[in-house]
Amino acid sequence: QVQLVESGGGLVQAGGSLRLSCAASRKIYSFNSMGWYRQAPGKQRELVVSITGPRTNYADSVNGRFTISRDNAKNTVYLQMDSLKPEDTAVYYCNARTLVPVTRDYWGQGTQVTVSS
């Protein structure tokens, strides 16, 4: 069973920064892709950024402000969030996806990010 554990959320003022971490219970290179999603109250969960091999895919709303990175040695994926806005307030979830033998998504428990104006 794969476990993903997020950390690093919190309360920050607009314009501030936070770094989220997602520690996986197995080698992250074993996943086809990893990423971060978020869900604000009353809204659907949405993709923030995904990373597949060397390729990244950022949501337009965070492009240029957020940066995904990974440390294979620590089996950890990070999300550096800069220039935070109140509309970034949400629960952030780490995701890992495998494609073989079937497509399967793994999720962390989520970490709250609150940006005050």
Contacts in CASP RR format, 6 or more apart in sequence:
PFRMAT RR
TARGET T0000
AUTHOR 0000-0000-0000
METHOD contacts of the structure
MODEL  1
QVQLVESGGGLVQAGGSLRLSCAASRKIYSFNSMGWYRQAPGKQRELVVS
ITGPRTNYADSVNGRFTISRDNAKNTVYLQMDSLKPEDTAVYYCNARTLV
PVTRDYWGQGTQVTVSS
1 25 0 8 1.000
2 24 0 8 1.000
2 25 0 8 1.000
2 26 0 8 1.000
2 96 0 8 1.000
2 106 0 8 1.000
3 24 0 8 1.000
3 25 0 8 1.000
3 108 0 8 1.000
4 22 0 8 1.000
4 23 0 8 1.000
4 24 0 8 1.000
4 25 0 8 1.000
4 94 0 8 1.000
4 95 0 8 1.000
4 96 0 8 1.000
4 106 0 8 1.000
4 107 0 8 1.000
4 108 0 8 1.000
5 22 0 8 1.000
5 23 0 8 1.000
5 108 0 8 1.000
5 109 0 8 1.000
6 20 0 8 1.000
6 21 0 8 1.000
6 22 0 8 1.000
6 92 0 8 1.000
6 93 0 8 1.000
6 94 0 8 1.000
6 108 0 8 1.000
6 109 0 8 1.000
6 110 0 8 1.000
6 111 0 8 1.000
7 20 0 8 1.000
7 21 0 8 1.000
7 23 0 8 1.000
7 111 0 8 1.000
8 18 0 8 1.000
8 19 0 8 1.000
8 20 0 8 1.000
8 21 0 8 1.000
8 111 0 8 1.000
9 18 0 8 1.000
9 20 0 8 1.000
9 92 0 8 1.000
9 111 0 8 1.000
9 112 0 8 1.000
9 113 0 8 1.000
10 18 0 8 1.000
10 111 0 8 1.000
10 112 0 8 1.000
10 113 0 8 1.000
10 114 0 8 1.000
11 114 0 8 1.000
11 115 0 8 1.000
11 116 0 8 1.000
12 18 0 8 1.000
12 84 0 8 1.000
12 113 0 8 1.000
12 114 0 8 1.000
12 115 0 8 1.000
12 116 0 8 1.000
13 115 0 8 1.000
13 116 0 8 1.000
14 84 0 8 1.000
14 85 0 8 1.000
14 86 0 8 1.000
14 115 0 8 1.000
14 116 0 8 1.000
14 117 0 8 1.000
15 82 0 8 1.000
15 83 0 8 1.000
15 84 0 8 1.000
15 85 0 8 1.000
15 115 0 8 1.000
16 82 0 8 1.000
16 83 0 8 1.000
16 84 0 8 1.000
16 115 0 8 1.000
17 80 0 8 1.000
17 81 0 8 1.000
17 82 0 8 1.000
17 83 0 8 1.000
17 84 0 8 1.000
18 81 0 8 1.000
18 84 0 8 1.000
18 113 0 8 1.000
19 78 0 8 1.000
19 79 0 8 1.000
19 80 0 8 1.000
19 81 0 8 1.000
20 36 0 8 1.000
20 78 0 8 1.000
20 79 0 8 1.000
20 81 0 8 1.000
20 92 0 8 1.000
20 94 0 8 1.000
20 111 0 8 1.000
20 113 0 8 1.000
21 76 0 8 1.000
21 77 0 8 1.000
21 78 0 8 1.000
22 34 0 8 1.000
22 35 0 8 1.000
22 36 0 8 1.000
22 76 0 8 1.000
22 77 0 8 1.000
22 78 0 8 1.000
22 79 0 8 1.000
22 94 0 8 1.000
22 108 0 8 1.000
23 74 0 8 1.000
23 75 0 8 1.000
23 76 0 8 1.000
24 31 0 8 1.000
24 34 0 8 1.000
24 75 0 8 1.000
24 76 0 8 1.000
24 77 0 8 1.000
24 96 0 8 1.000
25 75 0 8 1.000
26 75 0 8 1.000
27 72 0 8 1.000
27 75 0 8 1.000
28 34 0 8 1.000
28 70 0 8 1.000
28 72 0 8 1.000
28 75 0 8 1.000
28 76 0 8 1.000
28 77 0 8 1.000
28 96 0 8 1.000
29 72 0 8 1.000
30 98 0 8 1.000
31 96 0 8 1.000
31 97 0 8 1.000
31 98 0 8 1.000
32 52 0 8 1.000
32 97 0 8 1.000
32 98 0 8 1.000
32 99 0 8 1.000
32 100 0 8 1.000
33 50 0 8 1.000
33 51 0 8 1.000
33 52 0 8 1.000
33 53 0 8 1.000
33 96 0 8 1.000
33 97 0 8 1.000
34 50 0 8 1.000
34 51 0 8 1.000
34 70 0 8 1.000
34 77 0 8 1.000
34 94 0 8 1.000
34 95 0 8 1.000
34 96 0 8 1.000
34 97 0 8 1.000
35 47 0 8 1.000
35 48 0 8 1.000
35 49 0 8 1.000
35 50 0 8 1.000
35 51 0 8 1.000
35 68 0 8 1.000
35 77 0 8 1.000
35 94 0 8 1.000
35 95 0 8 1.000
35 96 0 8 1.000
36 47 0 8 1.000
36 48 0 8 1.000
36 49 0 8 1.000
36 50 0 8 1.000
36 68 0 8 1.000
36 77 0 8 1.000
36 79 0 8 1.000
36 92 0 8 1.000
36 93 0 8 1.000
36 94 0 8 1.000
36 95 0 8 1.000
37 45 0 8 1.000
37 46 0 8 1.000
37 47 0 8 1.000
37 48 0 8 1.000
37 92 0 8 1.000
37 93 0 8 1.000
37 95 0 8 1.000
38 45 0 8 1.000
38 46 0 8 1.000
38 48 0 8 1.000
38 88 0 8 1.000
38 90 0 8 1.000
38 91 0 8 1.000
38 92 0 8 1.000
38 93 0 8 1.000
38 113 0 8 1.000
39 45 0 8 1.000
39 46 0 8 1.000
39 90 0 8 1.000
39 91 0 8 1.000
39 93 0 8 1.000
40 87 0 8 1.000
40 89 0 8 1.000
40 90 0 8 1.000
40 91 0 8 1.000
43 90 0 8 1.000
45 93 0 8 1.000
46 59 0 8 1.000
47 57 0 8 1.000
47 59 0 8 1.000
48 58 0 8 1.000
48 59 0 8 1.000
48 62 0 8 1.000
48 66 0 8 1.000
48 79 0 8 1.000
48 92 0 8 1.000
49 56 0 8 1.000
49 57 0 8 1.000
49 58 0 8 1.000
49 59 0 8 1.000
49 62 0 8 1.000
49 66 0 8 1.000
49 68 0 8 1.000
49 79 0 8 1.000
50 56 0 8 1.000
50 57 0 8 1.000
50 68 0 8 1.000
50 95 0 8 1.000
51 57 0 8 1.000
51 68 0 8 1.000
51 70 0 8 1.000
51 77 0 8 1.000
56 68 0 8 1.000
58 64 0 8 1.000
58 66 0 8 1.000
58 68 0 8 1.000
61 87 0 8 1.000
62 81 0 8 1.000
62 88 0 8 1.000
65 81 0 8 1.000
65 82 0 8 1.000
65 83 0 8 1.000
65 84 0 8 1.000
66 79 0 8 1.000
66 80 0 8 1.000
66 81 0 8 1.000
66 82 0 8 1.000
67 79 0 8 1.000
67 80 0 8 1.000
67 82 0 8 1.000
68 77 0 8 1.000
68 78 0 8 1.000
68 79 0 8 1.000
68 80 0 8 1.000
69 77 0 8 1.000
69 78 0 8 1.000
69 80 0 8 1.000
70 76 0 8 1.000
70 77 0 8 1.000
70 78 0 8 1.000
71 77 0 8 1.000
71 78 0 8 1.000
77 94 0 8 1.000
79 92 0 8 1.000
81 88 0 8 1.000
81 113 0 8 1.000
84 113 0 8 1.000
84 115 0 8 1.000
85 115 0 8 1.000
86 115 0 8 1.000
86 116 0 8 1.000
86 117 0 8 1.000
87 115 0 8 1.000
88 113 0 8 1.000
88 115 0 8 1.000
89 113 0 8 1.000
89 114 0 8 1.000
89 115 0 8 1.000
90 113 0 8 1.000
91 110 0 8 1.000
91 111 0 8 1.000
91 112 0 8 1.000
91 113 0 8 1.000
92 110 0 8 1.000
92 111 0 8 1.000
92 112 0 8 1.000
92 113 0 8 1.000
93 107 0 8 1.000
93 108 0 8 1.000
93 110 0 8 1.000
94 107 0 8 1.000
94 108 0 8 1.000
94 110 0 8 1.000
95 105 0 8 1.000
95 106 0 8 1.000
95 107 0 8 1.000
95 108 0 8 1.000
96 105 0 8 1.000
96 106 0 8 1.000
97 103 0 8 1.000
97 104 0 8 1.000
97 105 0 8 1.000
97 106 0 8 1.000
98 104 0 8 1.000
98 106 0 8 1.000
END
